[in-house]
Amino acid sequence: MEHYSMNLTLKVWKQKNADTSGKFESYKVSNISSEMSFLEMFDVLNEQLVREGKEPVAFDHDCREGICGMCSMYINGRPHGPWHGTTTCQLHMRAFKDGDTIVVEPWRAKAFPVVKDLIVDRGAFDRIIQAGGYISVNTGNAQDGNNIPIPKDDADKSFAAAACIGCGACVAACKNSSALLFLSAKVSHLALLPQGDTERKQRALDMVAQMDKEGFGSCTNTGACEAVCPKEIEITNIARLNREYLSAGLATDTKGH
């Protein structure tokens, strides 16, 4: 693949914190290699700003391997940028061309308040997990995997749901800022396994209640979440969550009477 350099204009959202208004700032970067990752390009920008005595742009990152979900940037109107099934840190500059203007914003959702610039507080996701995204087991030696036979179709669906990295792209893309794709992935991957069966009903009730408490919007099934998910989580998980929630609610009603 041919390597090339480019000069770019970056329109980046700058905001001191959640309580202040923000605005776009324009920056010029030059001699950007097509083989750089998007975050490496931002490193170059920040080094340039520091040399000029200016404040660098705050952005979130950690593993830079598409695993941690922290690189939450809205790039040219799409979470994580133009490449399908790709996180921001896996996006490379060959996705752009010389002279391009690239607009970069944070996730915009009531439940994800801005910490600074491109960094948002995704603690709401952590609290949803704490509400029920776990299993309770006695500690001790792990059982041999063959002692718990799991149908391959269930195992495959659970594994696919468990691929969710909790980045929040689904929330950012949704016109209602719904967290249902994230929540449904977390509920599905446990509901499909025998280890998660004991608490499945209470899990669905508790996690949905926490999601609502956090201020996420409702799902209108437009599919934008699935389209931008870097791990390609399917919206069939939302249907499964709805069934889990309905079943849990009916079981609770029956016990109550």
C-alpha positions as semicolon CSV with decimal commas, in nm:
position;residue;x (nm);y (nm);z (nm)
1;M;0,000;0,000;0,000
2;E;0,135;0,340;-0,099
3;H;0,227;0,573;0,187
4;Y;0,158;0,943;0,153
5;S;0,156;1,259;0,363
6;M;-0,125;1,507;0,399
7;N;-0,209;1,847;0,539
8;L;-0,534;1,867;0,730
9;T;-0,766;2,108;0,908
10;L;-0,910;1,982;1,236
11;K;-1,224;2,131;1,384
12;V;-1,216;2,005;1,743
13;W;-1,471;2,057;2,020
14;K;-1,319;2,238;2,319
15;Q;-1,510;2,250;2,647
16;K;-1,372;2,314;2,994
17;N;-1,626;2,095;3,177
18;A;-1,992;1,990;3,184
19;D;-2,100;2,320;3,340
20;T;-1,954;2,546;3,071
21;S;-2,042;2,595;2,707
22;G;-1,800;2,473;2,445
23;K;-1,706;2,563;2,089
24;F;-1,512;2,433;1,793
25;E;-1,149;2,533;1,754
26;S;-0,967;2,497;1,421
27;Y;-0,615;2,360;1,398
28;K;-0,382;2,290;1,108
29;V;-0,161;1,981;1,104
30;S;0,088;1,903;0,829
31;N;0,292;1,610;0,700
32;I;0,056;1,358;0,855
33;S;0,144;1,007;0,738
34;S;-0,133;0,797;0,590
35;E;-0,004;0,512;0,809
36;M;-0,060;0,696;1,137
37;S;-0,353;0,596;1,353
38;F;-0,609;0,865;1,425
39;L;-0,488;0,893;1,785
40;E;-0,125;0,922;1,672
41;M;-0,236;1,215;1,460
42;F;-0,390;1,370;1,772
43;D;-0,061;1,311;1,954
44;V;0,112;1,512;1,681
45;L;-0,147;1,789;1,719
46;N;-0,099;1,804;2,096
47;E;0,280;1,808;2,070
48;Q;0,243;2,098;1,828
49;L;0,011;2,283;2,067
50;V;0,246;2,231;2,361
51;R;0,540;2,369;2,159
52;E;0,328;2,674;2,081
53;G;0,247;2,722;2,449
54;K;-0,118;2,632;2,400
55;E;-0,337;2,389;2,591
56;P;-0,351;2,042;2,432
57;V;-0,678;1,875;2,343
58;A;-0,801;1,637;2,614
59;F;-0,907;1,297;2,480
60;D;-0,954;0,951;2,628
61;H;-0,742;0,649;2,538
62;D;-0,579;0,350;2,699
63;C;-0,502;0,024;2,520
64;R;-0,502;0,159;2,162
65;E;-0,580;-0,196;2,053
66;G;-0,958;-0,175;2,010
67;I;-1,032;-0,344;2,343
68;C;-1,089;-0,086;2,619
69;G;-1,358;0,130;2,457
70;M;-1,215;0,460;2,583
71;C;-1,133;0,630;2,250
72;S;-1,477;0,786;2,224
73;M;-1,459;1,040;1,941
74;Y;-1,736;1,148;1,708
75;I;-1,555;1,192;1,375
76;N;-1,721;1,363;1,077
77;G;-2,066;1,280;1,211
78;R;-2,000;0,915;1,298
79;P;-1,888;0,756;1,625
80;H;-1,534;0,620;1,582
81;G;-1,513;0,755;1,228
82;P;-1,585;0,624;0,877
83;W;-1,458;0,266;0,896
84;H;-1,713;-0,003;0,984
85;G;-1,645;-0,224;1,285
86;T;-1,348;-0,012;1,392
87;T;-1,263;0,184;1,706
88;T;-1,107;0,530;1,686
89;C;-0,767;0,393;1,788
90;Q;-0,783;0,140;1,502
91;L;-0,881;0,405;1,248
92;H;-0,588;0,506;1,027
93;M;-0,528;0,830;0,844
94;R;-0,546;0,661;0,505
95;A;-0,921;0,693;0,559
96;F;-0,873;1,063;0,474
97;K;-0,710;1,260;0,196
98;D;-0,487;1,563;0,169
99;G;-0,670;1,889;0,235
100;D;-0,957;1,733;0,425
101;T;-1,133;1,907;0,713
102;I;-1,206;1,663;0,995
103;V;-1,468;1,749;1,259
104;V;-1,416;1,583;1,596
105;E;-1,667;1,596;1,884
106;P;-1,736;1,412;2,211
107;W;-2,029;1,177;2,264
108;R;-2,337;1,390;2,319
109;A;-2,581;1,242;2,569
110;K;-2,729;1,361;2,896
111;A;-2,603;1,044;3,065
112;F;-2,247;1,110;2,939
113;P;-2,156;1,456;3,074
114;V;-1,845;1,618;2,927
115;V;-1,541;1,600;3,155
116;K;-1,323;1,808;2,925
117;D;-1,301;1,857;2,548
118;L;-1,348;1,511;2,394
119;I;-1,366;1,322;2,725
120;V;-1,706;1,224;2,864
121;D;-1,795;1,052;3,191
122;R;-1,921;0,704;3,101
123;G;-1,965;0,607;3,465
124;A;-2,334;0,543;3,395
125;F;-2,231;0,224;3,213
126;D;-2,030;0,112;3,516
127;R;-2,329;0,162;3,743
128;I;-2,550;-0,042;3,509
129;I;-2,298;-0,327;3,527
130;Q;-2,283;-0,296;3,905
131;A;-2,662;-0,329;3,918
132;G;-2,654;-0,682;3,779
133;G;-2,395;-0,752;3,512
134;Y;-2,223;-1,028;3,705
135;I;-2,280;-1,375;3,844
136;S;-2,246;-1,481;4,207
137;V;-2,045;-1,799;4,251
138;N;-1,870;-1,979;4,532
139;T;-1,494;-1,948;4,506
140;G;-1,279;-2,256;4,472
141;N;-1,132;-2,467;4,197
142;A;-1,279;-2,398;3,857
143;Q;-1,482;-2,680;3,709
144;D;-1,360;-2,848;3,398
145;G;-1,526;-2,681;3,102
146;N;-1,662;-3,013;2,977
147;N;-1,866;-3,051;3,296
148;I;-2,100;-2,773;3,182
149;P;-2,209;-2,857;2,828
150;I;-2,339;-2,554;2,641
151;P;-2,502;-2,574;2,296
152;K;-2,268;-2,427;2,036
153;D;-2,529;-2,184;1,906
154;D;-2,579;-2,043;2,257
155;A;-2,204;-2,026;2,317
156;D;-2,150;-1,841;1,988
157;K;-2,426;-1,590;2,061
158;S;-2,298;-1,534;2,415
159;F;-1,942;-1,484;2,290
160;A;-2,060;-1,234;2,027
161;A;-2,254;-1,035;2,288
162;A;-1,962;-1,044;2,531
163;A;-1,748;-0,869;2,266
164;C;-1,911;-0,538;2,369
165;I;-1,640;-0,304;2,501
166;G;-1,879;-0,050;2,653
167;C;-1,750;0,241;2,447
168;G;-2,090;0,412;2,418
169;A;-2,095;0,453;2,040
170;C;-2,447;0,309;2,040
171;V;-2,563;0,585;2,274
172;A;-2,384;0,853;2,070
173;A;-2,544;0,738;1,744
174;C;-2,896;0,698;1,879
175;K;-3,131;0,994;1,830
176;N;-3,272;0,915;2,177
177;S;-2,937;0,839;2,343
178;S;-3,058;0,489;2,423
179;A;-2,826;0,244;2,596
180;L;-3,027;-0,064;2,502
181;L;-2,767;-0,218;2,268
182;F;-2,504;-0,200;2,543
183;L;-2,742;-0,328;2,809
184;S;-2,880;-0,603;2,589
185;A;-2,529;-0,729;2,512
186;K;-2,445;-0,747;2,882
187;V;-2,771;-0,923;2,970
188;S;-2,754;-1,158;2,670
189;H;-2,408;-1,294;2,722
190;L;-2,499;-1,406;3,075
191;A;-2,858;-1,513;3,003
192;L;-2,737;-1,753;2,734
193;L;-2,506;-1,938;2,972
194;P;-2,602;-2,175;3,255
195;Q;-2,372;-1,983;3,491
196;G;-2,593;-1,677;3,454
197;D;-2,926;-1,853;3,483
198;T;-2,972;-1,828;3,860
199;E;-2,989;-1,448;3,866
200;R;-3,117;-1,383;3,513
201;K;-3,460;-1,250;3,610
202;Q;-3,340;-1,012;3,880
203;R;-3,049;-0,908;3,658
204;A;-3,280;-0,791;3,381
205;L;-3,503;-0,597;3,619
206;D;-3,217;-0,433;3,809
207;M;-3,008;-0,336;3,507
208;V;-3,304;-0,187;3,319
209;A;-3,403;0,008;3,631
210;Q;-3,051;0,147;3,661
211;M;-3,042;0,237;3,291
212;D;-3,363;0,436;3,331
213;K;-3,229;0,602;3,645
214;E;-2,919;0,719;3,456
215;G;-3,131;0,914;3,206
216;F;-3,076;0,720;2,884
217;G;-3,351;0,748;2,624
218;S;-3,583;0,486;2,482
219;C;-3,521;0,265;2,180
220;T;-3,716;0,328;1,860
221;N;-3,541;0,048;1,671
222;T;-3,381;0,254;1,395
223;G;-3,066;0,041;1,401
224;A;-2,816;0,327;1,419
225;C;-2,656;0,162;1,722
226;E;-2,580;-0,161;1,536
227;A;-2,451;0,033;1,235
228;V;-2,180;0,215;1,431
229;C;-2,086;-0,049;1,689
230;P;-1,712;-0,119;1,654
231;K;-1,768;-0,477;1,769
232;E;-2,074;-0,526;1,546
233;I;-2,310;-0,618;1,830
234;E;-2,643;-0,715;1,673
235;I;-2,976;-0,561;1,766
236;T;-3,121;-0,910;1,798
237;N;-2,979;-0,881;2,150
238;I;-3,232;-0,604;2,219
239;A;-3,514;-0,844;2,131
240;R;-3,362;-1,097;2,371
241;L;-3,339;-0,833;2,646
242;N;-3,706;-0,746;2,592
243;R;-3,799;-1,113;2,634
244;E;-3,582;-1,144;2,945
245;Y;-3,735;-0,831;3,097
246;L;-4,092;-0,935;3,018
247;S;-4,034;-1,283;3,158
248;A;-3,878;-1,140;3,475
249;G;-4,167;-0,900;3,520
250;L;-4,427;-1,174;3,478
251;A;-4,244;-1,395;3,727
252;T;-4,235;-1,111;3,978
253;D;-4,606;-1,042;3,931
254;T;-4,689;-1,410;3,982
255;K;-4,489;-1,422;4,306
256;G;-4,655;-1,103;4,424
257;H;-4,997;-1,262;4,386
